[in-house]
Every structure is written in C-alpha cells, then in structure tokens.
Amino acid sequence: MQHVFIVVRQEQDDAEKFWRVEVVAAEDVPPFGPPLPDLFDNANDLSEFILNKRK
C-alpha cells in the first residue's frame, strides 16, 4: 500500500496570510508529478488546487 500525505500550514508575515504545502510519502512511493507549488497566497487558489488534485 502506498501512502502520500499533503500537509498544509497557514502562516502569516506581517498582515499577509499564506499557506505552505508539503508532500510526505512513504519511502516505497515512486517519485510523481506534477511539481507542487510550495506557497499559496490566495485561499481560493489553494482550495481549487486541492480539489483538482484528488480527481
């Protein structure tokens, strides 16, 4: 069984909010794409990305 987790953390710099995205996978999971952006500064873009990723 292959396990991949997407970790999303909200961060704030002064008055700006952004979301950091990281992917964690078991050692036996082969590399896969497409490459993920590591930061989102718009909640709608993040939501759209996650909802499209699950298809």
PyMOL Python script that loads the backbone (N, CA, C, O; Angstrom):
from pymol import cmd

cmd.read_pdbstr("""\
ATOM      1  N   MET A   1       0.850  -1.172   0.000  1.00  0.00           N
ATOM      2  CA  MET A   1       0.000   0.000   0.000  1.00  0.00           C
ATOM      3  C   MET A   1       0.899   1.239   0.000  1.00  0.00           C
ATOM      4  O   MET A   1       1.880   1.305   0.741  1.00  0.00           O
ATOM      5  N   GLN A   2       0.559   2.203  -0.825  1.00  0.00           N
ATOM      6  CA  GLN A   2       1.352   3.425  -0.913  1.00  0.00           C
ATOM      7  C   GLN A   2       0.641   4.546  -0.166  1.00  0.00           C
ATOM      8  O   GLN A   2      -0.567   4.740  -0.306  1.00  0.00           O
ATOM      9  N   HIS A   3       1.415   5.278   0.630  1.00  0.00           N
ATOM     10  CA  HIS A   3       0.840   6.363   1.409  1.00  0.00           C
ATOM     11  C   HIS A   3       1.493   7.684   1.022  1.00  0.00           C
ATOM     12  O   HIS A   3       2.717   7.807   0.992  1.00  0.00           O
ATOM     13  N   VAL A   4       0.652   8.662   0.729  1.00  0.00           N
ATOM     14  CA  VAL A   4       1.106  10.022   0.428  1.00  0.00           C
ATOM     15  C   VAL A   4       0.207  10.966   1.209  1.00  0.00           C
ATOM     16  O   VAL A   4      -1.016  10.829   1.194  1.00  0.00           O
ATOM     17  N   PHE A   5       0.820  11.924   1.891  1.00  0.00           N
ATOM     18  CA  PHE A   5       0.068  12.905   2.661  1.00  0.00           C
ATOM     19  C   PHE A   5       0.441  14.300   2.179  1.00  0.00           C
ATOM     20  O   PHE A   5       1.610  14.582   1.914  1.00  0.00           O
ATOM     21  N   ILE A   6      -0.550  15.164   2.067  1.00  0.00           N
ATOM     22  CA  ILE A   6      -0.316  16.574   1.764  1.00  0.00           C
ATOM     23  C   ILE A   6      -0.551  17.348   3.052  1.00  0.00           C
ATOM     24  O   ILE A   6      -1.625  17.267   3.649  1.00  0.00           O
ATOM     25  N   VAL A   7       0.451  18.091   3.470  1.00  0.00           N
ATOM     26  CA  VAL A   7       0.382  18.868   4.707  1.00  0.00           C
ATOM     27  C   VAL A   7       0.264  20.340   4.332  1.00  0.00           C
ATOM     28  O   VAL A   7       1.087  20.862   3.579  1.00  0.00           O
ATOM     29  N   VAL A   8      -0.756  21.005   4.856  1.00  0.00           N
ATOM     30  CA  VAL A   8      -0.980  22.431   4.579  1.00  0.00           C
ATOM     31  C   VAL A   8      -0.926  23.181   5.900  1.00  0.00           C
ATOM     32  O   VAL A   8      -1.641  22.847   6.845  1.00  0.00           O
ATOM     33  N   ARG A   9      -0.074  24.193   5.956  1.00  0.00           N
ATOM     34  CA  ARG A   9       0.044  25.015   7.166  1.00  0.00           C
ATOM     35  C   ARG A   9      -0.193  26.473   6.807  1.00  0.00           C
ATOM     36  O   ARG A   9       0.371  26.986   5.840  1.00  0.00           O
ATOM     37  N   GLN A  10      -1.029  27.132   7.590  1.00  0.00           N
ATOM     38  CA  GLN A  10      -1.241  28.563   7.391  1.00  0.00           C
ATOM     39  C   GLN A  10      -0.158  29.314   8.148  1.00  0.00           C
ATOM     40  O   GLN A  10       0.139  29.003   9.302  1.00  0.00           O
ATOM     41  N   GLU A  11       0.425  30.299   7.493  1.00  0.00           N
ATOM     42  CA  GLU A  11       1.447  31.143   8.110  1.00  0.00           C
ATOM     43  C   GLU A  11       1.078  32.599   7.863  1.00  0.00           C
ATOM     44  O   GLU A  11       0.244  32.913   7.014  1.00  0.00           O
ATOM     45  N   GLN A  12       1.712  33.469   8.617  1.00  0.00           N
ATOM     46  CA  GLN A  12       1.424  34.892   8.463  1.00  0.00           C
ATOM     47  C   GLN A  12       2.721  35.672   8.561  1.00  0.00           C
ATOM     48  O   GLN A  12       3.562  35.411   9.421  1.00  0.00           O
ATOM     49  N   ASP A  13       2.866  36.642   7.657  1.00  0.00           N
ATOM     50  CA  ASP A  13       4.023  37.532   7.634  1.00  0.00           C
ATOM     51  C   ASP A  13       3.475  38.952   7.636  1.00  0.00           C
ATOM     52  O   ASP A  13       2.911  39.404   6.640  1.00  0.00           O
ATOM     53  N   ASP A  14       3.639  39.647   8.741  1.00  0.00           N
ATOM     54  CA  ASP A  14       3.025  40.967   8.930  1.00  0.00           C
ATOM     55  C   ASP A  14       1.507  40.824   8.773  1.00  0.00           C
ATOM     56  O   ASP A  14       0.873  40.136   9.574  1.00  0.00           O
ATOM     57  N   ALA A  15       0.922  41.451   7.770  1.00  0.00           N
ATOM     58  CA  ALA A  15      -0.532  41.394   7.597  1.00  0.00           C
ATOM     59  C   ALA A  15      -0.947  40.385   6.530  1.00  0.00           C
ATOM     60  O   ALA A  15      -2.139  40.216   6.276  1.00  0.00           O
ATOM     61  N   GLU A  16       0.012  39.716   5.907  1.00  0.00           N
ATOM     62  CA  GLU A  16      -0.305  38.792   4.822  1.00  0.00           C
ATOM     63  C   GLU A  16      -0.377  37.351   5.314  1.00  0.00           C
ATOM     64  O   GLU A  16       0.502  36.886   6.040  1.00  0.00           O
ATOM     65  N   LYS A  17      -1.433  36.650   4.910  1.00  0.00           N
ATOM     66  CA  LYS A  17      -1.559  35.227   5.198  1.00  0.00           C
ATOM     67  C   LYS A  17      -1.150  34.438   3.964  1.00  0.00           C
ATOM     68  O   LYS A  17      -1.405  34.853   2.834  1.00  0.00           O
ATOM     69  N   PHE A  18      -0.519  33.308   4.192  1.00  0.00           N
ATOM     70  CA  PHE A  18      -0.229  32.404   3.096  1.00  0.00           C
ATOM     71  C   PHE A  18      -0.234  30.979   3.622  1.00  0.00           C
ATOM     72  O   PHE A  18      -0.227  30.753   4.832  1.00  0.00           O
ATOM     73  N   TRP A  19      -0.246  30.021   2.705  1.00  0.00           N
ATOM     74  CA  TRP A  19      -0.335  28.622   3.070  1.00  0.00           C
ATOM     75  C   TRP A  19       0.840  27.879   2.469  1.00  0.00           C
ATOM     76  O   TRP A  19       1.096  27.968   1.269  1.00  0.00           O
ATOM     77  N   ARG A  20       1.550  27.150   3.301  1.00  0.00           N
ATOM     78  CA  ARG A  20       2.696  26.350   2.866  1.00  0.00           C
ATOM     79  C   ARG A  20       2.212  24.917   2.639  1.00  0.00           C
ATOM     80  O   ARG A  20       1.519  24.347   3.482  1.00  0.00           O
ATOM     81  N   VAL A  21       2.581  24.344   1.500  1.00  0.00           N
ATOM     82  CA  VAL A  21       2.148  22.997   1.127  1.00  0.00           C
ATOM     83  C   VAL A  21       3.382  22.099   1.045  1.00  0.00           C
ATOM     84  O   VAL A  21       4.373  22.437   0.397  1.00  0.00           O
ATOM     85  N   GLU A  22       3.300  20.953   1.712  1.00  0.00           N
ATOM     86  CA  GLU A  22       4.386  19.975   1.674  1.00  0.00           C
ATOM     87  C   GLU A  22       3.792  18.598   1.420  1.00  0.00           C
ATOM     88  O   GLU A  22       2.675  18.303   1.846  1.00  0.00           O
ATOM     89  N   VAL A  23       4.543  17.766   0.726  1.00  0.00           N
ATOM     90  CA  VAL A  23       4.118  16.405   0.455  1.00  0.00           C
ATOM     91  C   VAL A  23       5.064  15.452   1.178  1.00  0.00           C
ATOM     92  O   VAL A  23       6.286  15.575   1.093  1.00  0.00           O
ATOM     93  N   VAL A  24       4.470  14.501   1.888  1.00  0.00           N
ATOM     94  CA  VAL A  24       5.231  13.493   2.600  1.00  0.00           C
ATOM     95  C   VAL A  24       4.776  12.144   2.066  1.00  0.00           C
ATOM     96  O   VAL A  24       3.577  11.878   1.982  1.00  0.00           O
ATOM     97  N   ALA A  25       5.737  11.287   1.702  1.00  0.00           N
ATOM     98  CA  ALA A  25       5.393   9.984   1.143  1.00  0.00           C
ATOM     99  C   ALA A  25       6.262   8.898   1.770  1.00  0.00           C
ATOM    100  O   ALA A  25       7.384   9.153   2.207  1.00  0.00           O
ATOM    101  N   ALA A  26       5.725   7.693   1.804  1.00  0.00           N
ATOM    102  CA  ALA A  26       6.489   6.545   2.274  1.00  0.00           C
ATOM    103  C   ALA A  26       7.675   6.321   1.338  1.00  0.00           C
ATOM    104  O   ALA A  26       7.633   6.699   0.168  1.00  0.00           O
ATOM    105  N   GLU A  27       8.727   5.704   1.863  1.00  0.00           N
ATOM    106  CA  GLU A  27       9.943   5.504   1.072  1.00  0.00           C
ATOM    107  C   GLU A  27       9.707   4.682  -0.189  1.00  0.00           C
ATOM    108  O   GLU A  27      10.418   4.862  -1.178  1.00  0.00           O
ATOM    109  N   ASP A  28       8.723   3.785  -0.177  1.00  0.00           N
ATOM    110  CA  ASP A  28       8.492   2.924  -1.338  1.00  0.00           C
ATOM    111  C   ASP A  28       7.593   3.565  -2.401  1.00  0.00           C
ATOM    112  O   ASP A  28       7.275   2.919  -3.399  1.00  0.00           O
ATOM    113  N   VAL A  29       7.181   4.810  -2.210  1.00  0.00           N
ATOM    114  CA  VAL A  29       6.365   5.515  -3.205  1.00  0.00           C
ATOM    115  C   VAL A  29       7.301   6.130  -4.245  1.00  0.00           C
ATOM    116  O   VAL A  29       8.174   6.925  -3.898  1.00  0.00           O
ATOM    117  N   PRO A  30       7.124   5.768  -5.522  1.00  0.00           N
ATOM    118  CA  PRO A  30       7.996   6.330  -6.557  1.00  0.00           C
ATOM    119  C   PRO A  30       7.735   7.828  -6.738  1.00  0.00           C
ATOM    120  O   PRO A  30       6.646   8.311  -6.428  1.00  0.00           O
ATOM    121  N   PRO A  31       8.720   8.551  -7.233  1.00  0.00           N
ATOM    122  CA  PRO A  31       8.529   9.987  -7.491  1.00  0.00           C
ATOM    123  C   PRO A  31       7.353  10.190  -8.450  1.00  0.00           C
ATOM    124  O   PRO A  31       7.129   9.380  -9.349  1.00  0.00           O
ATOM    125  N   PHE A  32       6.613  11.270  -8.251  1.00  0.00           N
ATOM    126  CA  PHE A  32       5.455  11.554  -9.093  1.00  0.00           C
ATOM    127  C   PHE A  32       5.336  13.049  -9.290  1.00  0.00           C
ATOM    128  O   PHE A  32       5.971  13.820  -8.570  1.00  0.00           O
ATOM    129  N   GLY A  33       4.558  13.462 -10.225  1.00  0.00           N
ATOM    130  CA  GLY A  33       4.375  14.875 -10.520  1.00  0.00           C
ATOM    131  C   GLY A  33       2.905  15.172 -10.668  1.00  0.00           C
ATOM    132  O   GLY A  33       2.068  14.304 -10.418  1.00  0.00           O
ATOM    133  N   PRO A  34       2.587  16.337 -11.055  1.00  0.00           N
ATOM    134  CA  PRO A  34       3.486  17.432 -11.379  1.00  0.00           C
ATOM    135  C   PRO A  34       4.060  18.060 -10.122  1.00  0.00           C
ATOM    136  O   PRO A  34       3.559  17.827  -9.022  1.00  0.00           O
ATOM    137  N   PRO A  35       5.115  18.858 -10.283  1.00  0.00           N
ATOM    138  CA  PRO A  35       5.680  19.529  -9.109  1.00  0.00           C
ATOM    139  C   PRO A  35       4.634  20.426  -8.447  1.00  0.00           C
ATOM    140  O   PRO A  35       3.809  21.039  -9.124  1.00  0.00           O
ATOM    141  N   LEU A  36       4.682  20.491  -7.139  1.00  0.00           N
ATOM    142  CA  LEU A  36       3.718  21.290  -6.392  1.00  0.00           C
ATOM    143  C   LEU A  36       4.306  22.645  -6.034  1.00  0.00           C
ATOM    144  O   LEU A  36       5.478  22.736  -5.667  1.00  0.00           O
ATOM    145  N   PRO A  37       3.499  23.703  -6.139  1.00  0.00           N
ATOM    146  CA  PRO A  37       3.970  24.984  -5.607  1.00  0.00           C
ATOM    147  C   PRO A  37       4.072  24.862  -4.089  1.00  0.00           C
ATOM    148  O   PRO A  37       3.227  24.218  -3.467  1.00  0.00           O
ATOM    149  N   ASP A  38       5.084  25.464  -3.489  1.00  0.00           N
ATOM    150  CA  ASP A  38       5.233  25.314  -2.036  1.00  0.00           C
ATOM    151  C   ASP A  38       4.493  26.386  -1.247  1.00  0.00           C
ATOM    152  O   ASP A  38       4.289  26.229  -0.044  1.00  0.00           O
ATOM    153  N   LEU A  39       4.091  27.466  -1.896  1.00  0.00           N
ATOM    154  CA  LEU A  39       3.343  28.524  -1.205  1.00  0.00           C
ATOM    155  C   LEU A  39       2.135  28.955  -2.022  1.00  0.00           C
ATOM    156  O   LEU A  39       2.191  29.046  -3.249  1.00  0.00           O
ATOM    157  N   PHE A  40       1.050  29.215  -1.318  1.00  0.00           N
ATOM    158  CA  PHE A  40      -0.146  29.812  -1.915  1.00  0.00           C
ATOM    159  C   PHE A  40      -0.460  31.062  -1.109  1.00  0.00           C
ATOM    160  O   PHE A  40      -0.474  31.025   0.121  1.00  0.00           O
ATOM    161  N   ASP A  41      -0.711  32.166  -1.797  1.00  0.00           N
ATOM    162  CA  ASP A  41      -1.059  33.395  -1.078  1.00  0.00           C
ATOM    163  C   ASP A  41      -2.537  33.726  -1.239  1.00  0.00           C
ATOM    164  O   ASP A  41      -2.992  34.786  -0.809  1.00  0.00           O
ATOM    165  N   ASN A  42      -3.279  32.824  -1.856  1.00  0.00           N
ATOM    166  CA  ASN A  42      -4.701  33.038  -2.078  1.00  0.00           C
ATOM    167  C   ASN A  42      -5.441  31.758  -1.682  1.00  0.00           C
ATOM    168  O   ASN A  42      -5.169  30.690  -2.229  1.00  0.00           O
ATOM    169  N   ALA A  43      -6.370  31.864  -0.737  1.00  0.00           N
ATOM    170  CA  ALA A  43      -7.101  30.692  -0.241  1.00  0.00           C
ATOM    171  C   ALA A  43      -7.915  30.019  -1.340  1.00  0.00           C
ATOM    172  O   ALA A  43      -8.033  28.794  -1.352  1.00  0.00           O
ATOM    173  N   ASN A  44      -8.470  30.789  -2.250  1.00  0.00           N
ATOM    174  CA  ASN A  44      -9.254  30.203  -3.343  1.00  0.00           C
ATOM    175  C   ASN A  44      -8.373  29.372  -4.273  1.00  0.00           C
ATOM    176  O   ASN A  44      -8.787  28.306  -4.729  1.00  0.00           O
ATOM    177  N   ASP A  45      -7.167  29.848  -4.557  1.00  0.00           N
ATOM    178  CA  ASP A  45      -6.240  29.083  -5.398  1.00  0.00           C
ATOM    179  C   ASP A  45      -5.856  27.771  -4.718  1.00  0.00           C
ATOM    180  O   ASP A  45      -5.779  26.730  -5.371  1.00  0.00           O
ATOM    181  N   LEU A  46      -5.617  27.821  -3.414  1.00  0.00           N
ATOM    182  CA  LEU A  46      -5.275  26.615  -2.665  1.00  0.00           C
ATOM    183  C   LEU A  46      -6.430  25.624  -2.700  1.00  0.00           C
ATOM    184  O   LEU A  46      -6.220  24.438  -2.954  1.00  0.00           O
ATOM    185  N   SER A  47      -7.625  26.088  -2.454  1.00  0.00           N
ATOM    186  CA  SER A  47      -8.803  25.228  -2.471  1.00  0.00           C
ATOM    187  C   SER A  47      -8.980  24.583  -3.842  1.00  0.00           C
ATOM    188  O   SER A  47      -9.209  23.377  -3.937  1.00  0.00           O
ATOM    189  N   GLU A  48      -8.878  25.359  -4.876  1.00  0.00           N
ATOM    190  CA  GLU A  48      -9.008  24.848  -6.248  1.00  0.00           C
ATOM    191  C   GLU A  48      -7.939  23.798  -6.535  1.00  0.00           C
ATOM    192  O   GLU A  48      -8.233  22.762  -7.133  1.00  0.00           O
ATOM    193  N   PHE A  49      -6.717  24.053  -6.119  1.00  0.00           N
ATOM    194  CA  PHE A  49      -5.625  23.118  -6.341  1.00  0.00           C
ATOM    195  C   PHE A  49      -5.902  21.788  -5.634  1.00  0.00           C
ATOM    196  O   PHE A  49      -5.747  20.727  -6.240  1.00  0.00           O
ATOM    197  N   ILE A  50      -6.300  21.831  -4.388  1.00  0.00           N
ATOM    198  CA  ILE A  50      -6.539  20.606  -3.617  1.00  0.00           C
ATOM    199  C   ILE A  50      -7.722  19.830  -4.202  1.00  0.00           C
ATOM    200  O   ILE A  50      -7.654  18.608  -4.336  1.00  0.00           O
ATOM    201  N   LEU A  51      -8.785  20.519  -4.544  1.00  0.00           N
ATOM    202  CA  LEU A  51      -9.957  19.831  -5.092  1.00  0.00           C
ATOM    203  C   LEU A  51      -9.645  19.183  -6.445  1.00  0.00           C
ATOM    204  O   LEU A  51     -10.167  18.107  -6.738  1.00  0.00           O
ATOM    205  N   ASN A  52      -8.819  19.804  -7.263  1.00  0.00           N
ATOM    206  CA  ASN A  52      -8.449  19.231  -8.547  1.00  0.00           C
ATOM    207  C   ASN A  52      -7.434  18.103  -8.395  1.00  0.00           C
ATOM    208  O   ASN A  52      -7.397  17.200  -9.231  1.00  0.00           O
ATOM    209  N   LYS A  53      -6.619  18.134  -7.360  1.00  0.00           N
ATOM    210  CA  LYS A  53      -5.599  17.120  -7.115  1.00  0.00           C
ATOM    211  C   LYS A  53      -6.218  15.775  -6.798  1.00  0.00           C
ATOM    212  O   LYS A  53      -5.624  14.741  -7.104  1.00  0.00           O
ATOM    213  N   ARG A  54      -7.394  15.762  -6.194  1.00  0.00           N
ATOM    214  CA  ARG A  54      -7.984  14.499  -5.775  1.00  0.00           C
ATOM    215  C   ARG A  54      -8.678  13.753  -6.913  1.00  0.00           C
ATOM    216  O   ARG A  54      -9.094  12.609  -6.732  1.00  0.00           O
ATOM    217  N   LYS A  55      -8.809  14.376  -8.073  1.00  0.00           N
ATOM    218  CA  LYS A  55      -9.507  13.736  -9.208  1.00  0.00           C
ATOM    219  C   LYS A  55      -8.595  12.763  -9.925  1.00  0.00           C
ATOM    220  O   LYS A  55      -9.007  12.135 -10.900  1.00  0.00           O
TER     221      LYS A  55
END
""", "prot")
cmd.dss("prot")
cmd.show_as("cartoon", "prot")
cmd.util.cbc("prot")
cmd.orient("prot")
